[in-house]
Amino acid sequence: RIAKMLRRHVPEIPPKRLMSLLQQSIKWQCHAGTFPAVRRLFHRAEDEDDDDDELLEGDDNGGDDEGKRRRKKKKKHRKNDGNVERRFDLVLGNVEISYGGGDRKKRRKGDGGSSGAAERIPSRPHQTIRLGKKSYIESACFLPDGRGLVTGSSDGFIEVWGEPIDRSSSSSGKDDGASSTAAADNDKSLDSLLPTEIDYEKLRTSDLPYQRKDELMMHEDSAAVLAMDVSHDGTLLGTTSSDGTICVWKVANGKLLRRMERAHGGIGGVSDKGAAVTCIQFSPDGSKILTGGHDSTCREFGLLASRMLKEYRGHKSYVNCCSYVVLPHSLVGVASEGGSNDDGNNRFLAVVTASADGSVRVWDGRTAEPIREINPPVPTSVNAVVHDKDSVVGSKSVHTVVHLHAPANTMVVVPRSDRAYLVSYSGAVLRTFARDDVQGSEFLAANVSPSNRWLFVAADDGKCIVFDVNTGKVEKIIRSFAEECSSGRTEKACEISGIVCHPHRGFVGGFSNDKGQKRGILTLLK
């Protein structure tokens, strides 16, 4: 009888789905460097290569003190790496995970007690994507697996970047002797486990033949691609344009599956182009899309019928971002009505929108009724630009809302001011993110790292401020961020319009749609 009762609440998953989950788990551990077998093999290969190099240097220099110092330093490094900790892994069972000396010191200081390698803050340029002349990047996003980066340009082109690099051939070509052969053998033996290096500066043509033939995805009339999003399974790509058109593409073959013209603000006339669509997101099941535009509304469209299903109306200005989020009923004070909108865990699907009117609204995803309006406090600084109260776009415009999984049931709200806020869905401001080096600068774009540890915010003075989400303190300032992520003709750096974060690795990229650039670029920092 207990089994029959539990059967209602336990979903059934196809068996092959389990294998894909196990593969993804192993790939993630390889990315994070916590896979014990791979870590031991890597240390062994690196130690052998370093020992061979030290012996060769010692023979050439006659055994000078430099070689002794290097061997002593290497011995100390091995001693620090000898610290192991037994943990239970869902895939491997009881395993020993080794940590470096730096990670151990961080844990002693109370660094959250997180397992595995600490997430580093990127600071140096890694790769740069360059478009043609007089073409600028308006939107960009990573594919869910991290093996591709999609960009939308001001002339309507949509391109997928990220060509795999053959590491075994490149490593064998650089090294000589027995050490290079051993390294190549280790690389070949681990090819099935280790992630393939990706060159994001090249178009992805190995498995996307339509890009090899220069048959790129493109919006008609060369309308600028203002926003894009990829479905959770990575098969569908949704894009929006400045003429109010929404397109849904299949990433594998580049075919246009759905096209909805004048999705926002259109009255149906021949000369009417509709309002610009500034944001888009797929539903968790991939059957619907959520969009927001310059007509001050947020709309939900069904992909099966290609028509509007719901409209969320209430904002007084442009809708800058919209997203789905699953919330508990108790958090927002919504009573469950017969369980029709309940997922079995007293939770429901909600919609969160942010607008240029300075407000963030939470809506019921089933009835499209407003639940709560959140107005983050925006202090008026001396250097802030004062706008008219009835102005369409003011300094208090909320341009970014990022939902966090840690801390749970929270989101980061970033208005165009000198502060960002960690806010709960009930409207309470839990933490404030403010710069301590200068006041009065405006935040232009923001994003969070995959672990929700770091908050990256681009300011109008060309710097990227990295906040610690847990403490709210400034952890680092990347001073040349705007210079690296734009190609301005003048000495003054262009304003950053977007920040992207790699879903698995520590890459952060920025881009600008400033028309004063020579060409649009997107620079990834490592």
C-alpha positions in Angstrom: 0.0 0.0 0.0 2.9 2.4 0.8 4.4 1.6 -2.6 1.2 2.4 -4.4 1.0 5.8 -2.6 4.5 6.7 -3.4 4.1 5.7 -7.1 1.9 8.8 -7.7 4.7 11.1 -6.7 7.7 9.3 -8.3 8.2 10.2 -11.9 9.3 7.6 -14.4 12.4 8.3 -16.5 13.5 6.4 -19.5 16.6 4.2 -18.8 18.8 5.9 -21.4 18.2 9.2 -19.7 20.1 7.7 -16.7 23.2 7.1 -18.8 23.2 10.6 -20.1 22.9 11.9 -16.6 25.9 9.8 -15.5 28.0 11.0 -18.5 27.1 14.7 -17.7 28.1 14.1 -14.0 31.5 12.8 -15.0 32.1 15.6 -17.5 31.2 18.1 -14.8 33.6 16.6 -12.3 36.3 16.7 -15.0 35.6 20.4 -15.6 35.8 21.1 -11.9 38.9 19.0 -11.5 37.4 16.8 -8.8 37.4 13.5 -10.7 39.9 11.5 -8.6 41.3 9.2 -11.4 41.8 12.0 -13.8 43.4 14.2 -11.1 45.9 11.5 -10.2 46.8 10.9 -13.9 47.2 14.5 -14.5 49.5 15.0 -11.5 51.6 12.0 -12.5 52.0 13.2 -16.1 52.8 16.8 -15.0 55.4 15.5 -12.4 57.1 13.3 -15.0 57.3 16.1 -17.5 58.7 18.6 -14.9 61.2 16.0 -13.6 62.5 15.4 -17.2 62.8 19.1 -17.8 64.6 19.7 -14.5 67.1 16.9 -15.3 67.8 18.3 -18.7 68.3 21.8 -17.3 70.6 20.4 -14.6 72.8 18.7 -17.2 73.0 21.8 -19.3 73.7 24.2 -16.5 76.1 22.0 -14.6 73.7 21.4 -11.7 73.4 25.0 -10.6 71.3 26.2 -7.7 68.4 27.2 -9.9 67.6 23.5 -10.6 67.8 22.7 -6.9 65.4 25.4 -6.0 62.9 24.2 -8.6 63.1 20.6 -7.4 62.6 21.9 -3.8 59.5 23.9 -4.9 58.2 20.9 -6.8 58.6 18.7 -3.8 56.7 21.2 -1.6 53.9 21.3 -4.2 53.6 17.5 -4.2 53.4 17.6 -0.4 50.5 20.0 -0.5 48.8 17.9 -3.1 49.1 14.9 -0.8 46.2 16.2 1.4 43.3 13.9 0.6 39.8 13.7 1.9 37.4 10.8 1.6 34.0 11.7 0.2 31.1 9.8 -1.2 30.4 10.2 -4.9 27.1 9.2 -6.5 29.0 7.8 -9.5 32.3 6.5 -8.0 31.2 5.6 -4.4 33.8 6.2 -1.6 36.7 8.1 -3.2 39.7 10.2 -2.1 39.7 13.8 -3.4 43.0 15.7 -3.2 43.2 19.4 -2.5 45.9 22.0 -3.0 47.3 24.0 -0.1 45.5 27.1 -1.2 42.1 25.4 -1.1 42.9 24.0 2.4 43.7 27.4 3.7 40.5 28.8 2.3 38.4 26.1 4.0 40.1 26.9 7.3 39.1 30.5 6.9 35.5 29.4 6.5 35.1 29.6 2.7 31.7 28.0 2.8 33.0 24.5 3.2 32.5 23.8 -0.5 34.1 20.7 -1.9 36.3 20.6 -5.0 38.4 23.4 -6.5 37.5 27.0 -5.7 36.0 28.9 -8.5 38.5 31.5 -9.8 37.8 35.0 -10.9 38.8 35.5 -14.6 41.1 38.4 -15.2 43.0 38.0 -18.4 41.8 37.9 -22.1 41.5 34.4 -23.5 39.8 34.5 -26.9 38.1 37.3 -28.9 35.3 36.9 -31.5 35.4 39.5 -34.2 32.6 40.4 -36.6 32.8 42.3 -39.9 33.1 46.0 -40.2 30.1 48.1 -39.1 28.5 45.0 -37.6 28.0 45.0 -33.8 27.0 42.3 -31.3 23.5 42.9 -29.9 23.0 39.7 -27.9 24.9 36.5 -27.0 24.5 33.3 -25.0 26.3 30.0 -24.4 24.8 26.7 -25.3 23.8 24.6 -22.3 26.7 22.2 -22.8 29.2 25.1 -23.1 30.5 23.8 -26.5 29.1 26.8 -28.5 28.6 30.5 -28.1 25.8 32.1 -30.1 25.9 35.8 -31.1 23.3 38.0 -32.7 24.5 41.0 -34.7 23.1 44.4 -35.6 22.6 43.3 -39.3 20.4 40.3 -38.4 23.0 37.5 -38.6 23.0 34.7 -36.0 26.3 32.7 -35.7 27.4 29.8 -33.5 31.0 29.9 -32.5 33.2 27.2 -31.0 35.3 24.8 -33.1 36.8 21.8 -31.2 40.6 21.7 -30.9 42.5 18.5 -31.3 44.6 18.6 -28.2 46.5 15.3 -28.7 48.0 16.5 -32.0 48.8 20.0 -30.7 50.5 18.7 -27.5 52.5 16.1 -29.4 53.7 18.7 -31.9 55.0 21.0 -29.2 56.9 18.5 -27.0 59.8 16.3 -27.9 61.3 13.1 -26.6 59.9 10.4 -24.3 58.0 12.9 -22.1 55.9 14.1 -25.1 55.0 10.5 -26.1 53.9 9.7 -22.5 51.8 12.9 -22.4 50.2 12.1 -25.8 49.4 8.6 -24.6 47.7 9.9 -21.4 45.7 12.4 -23.5 44.4 9.7 -25.8 43.5 7.5 -22.9 41.5 10.3 -21.3 39.8 11.6 -24.4 36.5 10.0 -23.5 36.5 11.7 -20.1 38.1 15.1 -20.5 36.3 18.0 -22.1 37.4 19.0 -25.6 39.1 22.4 -25.8 37.0 24.9 -27.8 38.2 27.7 -30.0 35.5 30.3 -29.7 37.2 32.5 -32.3 36.2 30.2 -35.1 32.7 29.4 -36.4 31.4 25.9 -35.4 31.5 24.0 -38.7 32.5 20.5 -37.7 29.0 19.4 -36.8 27.0 22.4 -38.2 27.4 22.0 -42.0 25.1 24.9 -42.8 27.7 27.3 -41.4 30.4 25.6 -43.4 28.3 26.5 -46.5 27.9 30.1 -45.3 24.1 29.5 -44.9 23.8 31.3 -41.6 20.6 31.9 -39.7 19.4 35.4 -40.3 16.5 37.7 -39.6 14.8 39.3 -42.7 15.3 43.0 -43.5 18.6 42.9 -41.6 16.8 43.7 -38.3 19.0 43.7 -35.3 18.9 40.6 -33.1 18.2 42.1 -29.7 17.8 39.0 -27.5 18.2 35.2 -27.7 17.8 32.1 -25.6 18.5 28.4 -25.9 16.1 25.7 -24.7 17.2 23.5 -21.8 18.1 20.6 -24.1 20.1 22.8 -26.4 18.2 21.9 -29.6 16.1 25.1 -30.1 17.3 28.7 -30.3 14.9 31.6 -29.9 15.7 35.1 -31.2 14.0 38.4 -31.3 14.5 41.5 -33.4 14.0 45.2 -33.4 11.1 45.0 -35.8 9.0 42.9 -33.4 9.7 39.5 -35.0 10.3 36.3 -33.0 12.1 33.3 -34.6 12.7 29.8 -33.4 15.5 27.9 -35.0 16.8 24.3 -34.8 20.5 24.6 -33.9 21.5 21.3 -35.5 20.5 22.2 -39.1 19.8 26.0 -38.9 16.2 25.7 -40.1 13.6 28.2 -39.2 10.8 26.3 -37.3 8.6 29.2 -36.2 8.3 32.9 -37.2 5.9 35.3 -35.5 5.8 38.8 -36.9 4.6 41.9 -35.0 4.6 39.8 -31.8 4.6 43.0 -29.7 2.7 46.2 -30.4 1.6 45.4 -33.9 -1.8 46.5 -35.0 -1.9 44.3 -38.1 -1.2 47.0 -40.8 1.1 46.4 -43.7 3.4 49.2 -42.8 3.4 48.5 -39.1 6.6 46.8 -38.0 5.6 46.2 -34.4 7.5 47.1 -31.2 11.0 45.9 -30.6 11.2 42.6 -28.6 14.0 43.0 -26.0 14.0 39.7 -24.1 13.0 36.0 -24.6 13.1 32.8 -22.6 12.0 29.2 -23.1 9.7 27.5 -20.7 11.1 24.6 -18.7 9.5 22.0 -21.0 10.5 23.9 -24.1 6.9 24.1 -25.4 6.4 27.9 -24.9 8.4 31.1 -25.0 8.2 34.2 -22.9 9.0 37.6 -24.5 9.0 41.3 -23.4 9.0 44.4 -25.6 8.8 48.1 -26.0 5.1 48.0 -25.8 5.3 47.6 -22.0 3.9 44.0 -22.1 5.2 40.5 -21.5 3.6 37.8 -23.7 3.7 34.0 -23.7 3.5 32.2 -27.0 2.9 28.5 -27.7 5.3 27.0 -30.2 2.8 24.3 -31.3 0.1 26.8 -32.5 2.4 29.8 -32.9 0.0 32.1 -31.2 -0.1 34.2 -28.1 -1.4 32.3 -25.0 -1.1 34.9 -22.2 -0.4 38.6 -21.8 1.1 40.1 -18.7 0.2 43.8 -18.7 0.9 46.4 -16.0 4.3 47.9 -16.6 4.5 51.6 -17.6 7.6 51.4 -19.8 9.8 49.0 -21.7 10.1 45.4 -20.4 13.9 44.8 -20.3 13.9 41.1 -19.0 11.5 38.3 -18.4 11.9 34.8 -17.0 10.2 31.7 -15.7 10.8 30.7 -12.1 9.4 28.0 -9.9 8.3 29.3 -6.5 6.7 27.8 -3.3 3.2 29.0 -2.6 4.1 30.1 0.9 6.8 32.4 -0.3 4.5 34.7 -2.2 1.3 34.0 -0.4 -0.6 32.2 -3.2 -3.2 29.7 -2.3 -3.2 26.4 -4.2 -6.4 26.0 -6.1 -7.2 22.4 -6.4 -3.6 21.5 -7.2 -4.0 22.3 -10.9 -1.0 24.6 -10.8 0.9 22.6 -8.2 3.8 20.3 -9.1 3.3 18.0 -6.1 5.7 19.9 -3.8 3.6 22.9 -3.1 5.3 24.9 -5.8 4.0 26.7 -8.9 5.4 28.3 -12.1 5.7 32.1 -11.9 6.8 34.8 -14.3 9.2 37.6 -13.2 9.5 40.8 -15.3 11.7 43.9 -15.0 11.0 47.2 -16.7 12.4 50.6 -17.4 9.8 52.0 -15.0 12.0 50.8 -12.1 9.8 48.0 -11.0 10.1 44.2 -10.8 6.8 42.3 -11.0 6.0 38.7 -10.0 3.1 37.1 -11.9 1.1 33.9 -11.6 2.2 31.8 -14.6 -1.2 30.1 -14.9 -3.6 33.0 -14.6 -1.3 35.9 -15.7 -2.5 37.8 -12.6 0.0 40.1 -10.7 1.2 38.7 -7.4 3.7 41.3 -6.2 5.4 44.5 -7.4 9.0 45.1 -6.1 10.5 48.6 -6.3 14.2 48.4 -5.4 15.5 51.5 -3.7 17.6 53.7 -6.0 19.5 56.4 -4.1 20.1 59.7 -5.9 23.8 60.4 -6.0 25.6 63.6 -6.9 27.0 62.3 -10.2 23.8 60.5 -11.3 21.9 61.9 -14.2 18.6 63.3 -13.1 15.7 62.4 -15.5 12.2 63.6 -15.6 9.7 61.7 -13.5 7.6 60.9 -16.5 10.5 60.0 -18.8 10.3 56.7 -20.6 13.8 55.6 -19.7 15.2 56.9 -16.5 18.3 56.3 -14.4 16.2 53.8 -12.2 15.5 51.5 -15.1 15.9 47.8 -14.1 17.9 46.1 -16.9 18.9 42.8 -15.3 17.3 40.3 -13.0 19.3 37.1 -12.3 17.7 34.2 -10.4 19.9 32.3 -8.0 19.9 28.8 -6.8 22.1 29.7 -3.8 20.9 31.4 -1.7 17.6 29.7 -2.5 14.5 31.7 -3.5 16.5 34.9 -4.2 17.3 37.1 -7.2 19.8 39.8 -8.0 18.1 43.0 -9.2 20.4 45.4 -11.1 19.0 48.9 -11.9 20.8 51.6 -13.9 22.3 53.1 -10.8 25.3 52.7 -8.6 23.9 49.8 -6.6 22.6 46.3 -7.1 20.4 44.3 -4.7 19.9 40.7 -3.5 16.1 40.5 -3.2 13.8 37.8 -2.1 10.6 37.1 -4.1 8.6 38.5 -1.2 10.2 41.9 -1.9 12.7 42.1 1.0 16.1 43.5 0.2 18.6 41.0 1.7 21.9 42.5 0.6 23.2 45.6 -1.3 26.1 45.5 -3.7 27.9 48.9 -3.9 31.4 49.9 -5.0 33.8 51.1 -2.3 36.3 52.8 -4.7 34.0 55.4 -6.4 30.4 56.6 -6.1 28.0 57.8 -8.7 28.9 55.3 -11.5 26.0 53.4 -13.1 25.8 49.7 -13.6 25.1 48.8 -17.2 25.1 45.0 -17.4 25.4 42.1 -15.0 25.6 38.3 -14.7 26.5 35.6 -12.1 28.9 32.7 -12.2 27.5 29.2 -12.6 28.0 28.5 -8.9 26.3 31.8 -7.9 29.5 32.7 -6.1 30.5 35.8 -8.1 28.4 38.7 -9.4 30.0 40.4 -12.4 28.8 44.0 -13.0 30.0 46.3 -15.8 30.0 50.0 -14.9 30.0 53.0 -17.1 33.6 53.9 -16.3 34.8 50.8 -18.2 35.5 48.6 -15.2 34.0 45.2 -14.2 33.3 44.9 -10.5 33.2 41.4 -9.1 31.1 41.0 -6.0 30.9 38.1 -3.6 27.3 37.1 -3.5 27.5 35.7 0.0 29.0 38.8 1.6 28.3 41.6 -0.8 31.9 42.8 -0.7 33.9 43.8 -3.8 36.3 40.9 -4.4 38.0 42.2 -7.5 37.9 45.0 -10.1 38.8 44.3 -13.7 39.9 47.8 -14.8 40.4 47.2 -18.5 37.2 45.2 -19.1 35.6 47.7 -21.5 38.8 48.2 -23.4 39.2 44.4 -23.9 35.5 43.9 -24.9 35.1 46.7 -27.4 37.0 48.2 -30.3 36.3 51.9 -30.0 37.8 54.5 -32.3 38.4 57.0 -29.5 40.4 56.7 -26.3 37.2 56.5 -24.3 36.0 52.9 -23.9 32.5 52.0 -25.2 29.7 51.1 -22.8 29.3 47.4 -22.2 25.8 46.1 -23.2 26.0 42.5 -22.1 27.9 39.9 -20.0 27.9 36.2 -20.7 29.2 33.4 -18.3 30.3 29.9 -19.4 27.9 27.3 -17.8 30.7 25.0 -16.7 34.1 26.8 -16.9 35.4 30.0 -15.5 35.0 32.1 -18.7 33.3 35.5 -18.6 32.7 37.5 -21.8 31.6 41.0 -22.5 30.4 42.9 -25.6 29.2 46.3 -26.6 26.6 47.4 -29.3 28.1 51.0 -29.4 28.0 52.2 -33.0 31.3 54.1 -32.4 33.3 50.8 -32.7 35.3 49.8 -35.7 33.6 46.3 -35.5 31.8 44.3 -32.9 33.8 42.1 -30.7 33.2 39.7 -27.8 36.1 39.0 -25.5 36.3 36.0 -23.2 38.3 36.4 -20.0 39.9 33.4 -18.3 
